[in-house]
């Protein structure tokens, strides 16, 4: 009985081992692709490539038709009201791009050309409104003074020189003097600080005692700042004192200068508590 059991186990194990090998072999055979299966895969790939190609061709054709369609030709420009930029000038820049179709007009290029070619444009945004309209929003520079350099220039409230004046431009603003083209182009920190100071002092004076009566703000590296009245030409020398205090000193001096009948000359306010008046130089 013992020998029979041993023989039975041995034969069973061998039989089981042969059975396992047989299953593994069948699994490998099932993983192998038949020639027909390979052919079907290749056919599906080819079909997919053809479909993608047709879609791409159709897209190119459709875009080409859209770009030449009269339906999408730019017919109007909607623009906010401006004092110095006209719709005709915007039209000329749009046409200058050589593309009158809303699909192809480069709005960024239009914005850049407006910024670089029109001195009054401070900022601009251009967007498309389908099917045939451009919407243009422009912020203009607003001059607060003129600067005497190689010629007269308009300057805005940020200290940006944006336009060289022509014979046709109004010249009724106060003028900043004492700086040169080379000074401002070099953008030296001290020079730019003094220039911005002149602009700040000018704006404070026009909002205060010299309202509508300020002719000039002059800067000198040694003497500091001088304010010149438009009607009399009287020079108020405030030097380098605090600007708010300088405006107060001018306000204090005006009635005293008027009382002594001084219509021209120099009023030196640089010494606190004293007002020195002398004839013009």
TABELUR-V734171 format. One record per residue. N is the residue number from 1. BURIAL is + if it has 9 or more other C-alpha atoms within 8 Angstrom, else -. Layout:
# TABELUR-V734171
[[N/BURIAL] [N/BURIAL]]
This chain:
# TABELUR-V734171
[[1/-] [2/-] [3/-] [4/-] [5/-] [6/-] [7/-] [8/-] [9/-] [10/-] [11/-] [12/-] [13/-] [14/-] [15/-] [16/-] [17/-] [18/-] [19/-] [20/-] [21/-] [22/-] [23/-] [24/-] [25/-] [26/-] [27/-] [28/-] [29/-] [30/-] [31/-] [32/-] [33/-] [34/-] [35/-] [36/-] [37/-] [38/+] [39/-] [40/-] [41/-] [42/-] [43/-] [44/-] [45/-] [46/-] [47/-] [48/-] [49/-] [50/-] [51/-] [52/-] [53/-] [54/-] [55/-] [56/-] [57/-] [58/-] [59/-] [60/-] [61/-] [62/-] [63/-] [64/-] [65/-] [66/+] [67/+] [68/-] [69/+] [70/-] [71/-] [72/+] [73/+] [74/+] [75/-] [76/-] [77/+] [78/-] [79/+] [80/-] [81/-] [82/-] [83/-] [84/-] [85/+] [86/-] [87/-] [88/-] [89/-] [90/+] [91/+] [92/-] [93/+] [94/+] [95/+] [96/-] [97/+] [98/-] [99/+] [100/+] [101/+] [102/+] [103/-] [104/-] [105/+] [106/-] [107/+] [108/-] [109/-] [110/+] [111/+] [112/-] [113/+] [114/+] [115/+] [116/-] [117/-] [118/+] [119/+] [120/+] [121/+] [122/+] [123/-] [124/+] [125/-] [126/+] [127/-] [128/+] [129/-] [130/-] [131/+] [132/+] [133/+] [134/+] [135/+] [136/+] [137/+] [138/+] [139/-] [140/+] [141/+] [142/-] [143/+] [144/+] [145/+] [146/+] [147/+] [148/+] [149/+] [150/-] [151/-] [152/+] [153/+] [154/+] [155/+] [156/+] [157/+] [158/-] [159/+] [160/-] [161/-] [162/+] [163/+] [164/-] [165/+] [166/-] [167/-] [168/-] [169/-] [170/-] [171/-] [172/-] [173/-] [174/+] [175/+] [176/+] [177/+] [178/-] [179/+] [180/+] [181/-] [182/-] [183/+] [184/+] [185/-] [186/-] [187/-] [188/-] [189/-] [190/-] [191/+] [192/+] [193/-] [194/+] [195/+] [196/+] [197/-] [198/+] [199/+] [200/-] [201/+] [202/+] [203/+] [204/+] [205/+] [206/+] [207/-] [208/-] [209/+] [210/+] [211/+] [212/-] [213/+] [214/+] [215/+] [216/+] [217/+] [218/+] [219/+] [220/-] [221/-] [222/-] [223/-] [224/+] [225/+] [226/+] [227/+] [228/+] [229/+] [230/+] [231/-] [232/-] [233/+] [234/+] [235/+] [236/+] [237/+] [238/+] [239/+] [240/-] [241/-] [242/-] [243/-] [244/-] [245/-] [246/+] [247/+] [248/-] [249/+] [250/+] [251/+] [252/-] [253/+] [254/-] [255/-] [256/-] [257/+] [258/+] [259/-] [260/-] [261/-] [262/-] [263/+] [264/+] [265/+] [266/+] [267/+] [268/+] [269/+] [270/+] [271/-] [272/-] [273/-] [274/-] [275/+] [276/-] [277/-] [278/-] [279/-] [280/-] [281/-]]
